């Protein structure tokens, strides 16, 4: 998976509005207080709080 860098710059966590970073199959919130991980399905980020994985 590879999100266009221009898009990644404008994506923000829907919960806390912190920037997101790309991992192998998720976009992860960079805030240490939040840390939600949003799935990417078929190359499309699913930026819905209800679909996010909570930090361990």
C-alpha positions as CSV (number, residue, x, y, z in Angstrom):
1,X,0.0,0.0,0.0
2,X,1.2,3.5,-0.7
3,X,-0.8,6.6,-0.2
4,X,0.1,9.6,-2.4
5,X,2.3,11.8,-0.3
6,X,0.3,14.9,-1.1
7,X,-2.8,13.3,0.2
8,X,-1.1,12.0,3.3
9,X,0.0,15.5,4.1
10,X,-3.7,16.7,4.3
11,X,-5.1,13.6,6.1
12,X,-5.7,14.0,9.8
13,X,-7.1,11.9,12.5
14,X,-10.9,12.4,12.7
15,X,-10.8,11.9,16.5
16,X,-8.0,14.4,17.5
17,X,-7.0,16.1,14.2
18,X,-3.3,15.0,14.6
19,X,-1.4,14.0,11.4
20,X,-1.4,10.4,10.3
21,X,1.5,8.2,9.3
22,X,1.4,5.3,6.9
23,X,2.2,1.7,8.0
24,X,1.9,-1.5,5.9
25,X,-1.9,-1.6,6.0
26,X,-3.1,1.2,8.2
27,X,-2.9,5.0,8.8
28,X,-1.9,5.6,12.4
29,X,-2.5,8.7,14.4
30,X,0.7,10.3,15.5
31,X,-0.7,11.7,18.8
32,X,0.5,9.7,21.8
33,X,-2.9,10.5,23.5
34,X,-5.0,9.1,20.7
35,X,-3.1,6.6,18.6
36,X,-6.0,5.2,16.6
37,X,-5.2,3.1,13.6
38,X,-7.5,3.5,10.5
39,X,-7.7,0.6,8.0
40,X,-6.9,1.0,4.3
41,X,-9.2,-1.2,2.1
42,X,-8.4,-1.6,-1.6
43,X,-6.1,1.4,-1.4
44,X,-8.8,3.6,0.2
45,X,-8.3,4.9,3.7
46,X,-11.4,4.4,5.9
47,X,-11.2,7.4,8.2
48,X,-14.2,6.6,10.4
49,X,-13.7,6.5,14.1
50,X,-16.0,3.5,14.4
51,X,-13.8,1.5,12.0
52,X,-10.5,2.5,13.8
53,X,-8.5,0.1,15.9
54,X,-7.8,1.2,19.4
55,X,-4.1,1.3,20.6
56,X,-3.0,-1.8,22.5
